[in-house]
Amino acid sequence: MIGVHAAVTPLLAHLPDAWEARRFKAVLDRLNERNEDLTYEMLSLRSTGAVVPRSLDPRQEPDTANLPRYLIAHVGDLVVNPMWLIGGGVGVSTLDGAVSPDYRVFRSRTTIQPRFLHYLLRSQPYLDQYLLYTRAQTTFDRRVQQGDLDNLPLPIPPINEQRAIADYLDCETARIDTLIEEQQGLIELLQERRAAAVQRAVSGSLEEEAKHLSRSRWWVELPAAWQVVQLRRVLNFVADGPHFSPNYVDDGYMFISARNIKVDRWALEDAKFVSAEDFASFSLRVVPERGDVLYTKGGTTGIARVVDLDFPFQVWVHVAVLKVRRELVDPYFLAYALNSGPCYEQSQMYTRGATNNDLGLTRMVNIELPLPPLEEQRRIVAYLDEQTAKIDALIAETETFIDLSRERRSALITAAVTGQIDVREVA
C-alpha cells in the first residue's frame, strides 16, 4: 500500500485493536441491476436521495434509447459518481430508483454499514487520494478507475462501532451544517444591505435637492442636476481580451478572467498566467491600466471593478476593459453604478446565450446609468467606500467563520472514521 495509497496509508498504520484494514472490493459488491422496461416516468427517482453531484437535470429529458442502460439502486446501496469523487460524488441511496449509467452502484456485505462508508469515502484523506488517482487526467474527465477503487484500503471497525460513528457524525455534522447555513443567511442579508446602500446613493436618494422625472424606465426620478446617459457616452474606448484560450505558463503575466472579478474584491488565487510573448501580442488589442474599469461579459456577466492593481496583466475575452472619460465620470462611481440593481438588470437583459453567456461590447454600451456632476460623484464614492467597507468587513469575518466550521467538520469526520477518536467515549 505504500506509495500507491500515499494519502491514505498513514491513517491505517495505527488502527485501534479491534479494527482491520480491508480493500474496497473485499467489502462491497458492484451491482449491474437494470430494468429493461424502465420508462421516463420511473426516472423521477433517478437521484435516489444519494449525495451525488452532477446528477441529471430533471428538466432535461434523457435519451430514451438509453433507458435500459440505467442502473437500479435500492435503499442502502452505495452510489458513486466516478467522475466527481474528488468533489464528494458518493452517497447512500435513501430510495429505490434508477441512476445514470455513468454511475456505479455497490452493495455492502454484513461487515460494513453504508452510512459509515459514506462518511469514510468523503473524508479528506480519501478526497486527496482520488486526486492522486486522477492527477494525470484532463480537467473535464477526472474519472476514478474501477481498479483503483477496488484496491482502495479501508479501515473497518466492528459493526456496532460503525453504527456508533455514523450516529455520532450524523448529529455533529448536522449541528455544524446548521451553523454554516445560519452564517450563509447572514452573508445574504449583508449583501442585500450593501446593494441597497449602493442603490440609494447612485440613484440620488441621499440628495435633498428637488427631483425631476427622466425619460429612462431604469432611472425614473433623479436630482435636478443629474442626467441619464448610455455607457458609451462616458467611455473613450472599450475592448475585450483574446477570443481564444492561450497556452498558460507557471510564471508569467497574470491573465484575469471573469471569475477573478468580484463586486467587493479581487479573487486572484486561481488566476492563470501567460508568457511574455502572448502578453505583448494581447497588449496590441488593449492595455489595462490603473483607473480603468473591468466589466465581466462572459460567464458571470455584469460585474464591474476599478483597476487598482500595481502590476501589468492581461484579460480574457470574458472581460471588457472600459477606458473612462475622466472629465465626465469618476471610475469608482462608474463601477458602483454598473453594480447597482438597474444596471445589473440591463446587463442581464443584454446578455445572450443559454449556456455560454455573452454580454457583447456593442450591447453593453447601451446600458443606461445616472450621471451626477463630477464633484457629487466623488462625494458619493467617499460615502459608499465608508459604508461598504464596514459591510465587507462583516462579510469577510462571516466567511472566515464558515471556512473554519467546514475545516472542523472535515477534521471531525476524518478523526472519527479512522479511529483517532473513540466516539463511544465522546458520547
Secondary structure, DSSP 8 states (H G I E B T S, - for coil): -TTTTTTTHHHHTT--TT-EEEEHHHHEEEE--B-TT--GGGGGGTTTT---SS---TTS---GGGGGG-EEE-TT-EEE-TTSGGGT-EEE--S-EEE-TTSEEEEE-TTS-HHHHHHHHTSHHHHHHHHHHHTTS-TT-----HHHHHT-EEEE--HHHHHHHHHHHHHHHHHHHHHHHHHHHHHHHHHHHHHHHHHHHHTTTT--S-EEE-S-SSS-EEETT-EEEEGGGGEEEEEE--SS---EEEEEEEEE-GGGB-SSSB--TT-EEE-HHHHHHHTTT----TT-EEEE-BSS-S-EEE---SS-EEE-TTEEEEEE-TTT--HHHHHHHHTSHHHHHHHHHHEE-SSS-EE-HHHHTT-EEEE--HHHHHHHHHHHHHHHHHHHHHHHHHHHHHHHHHHHHHHHHHHHHTTSS-HHHH-
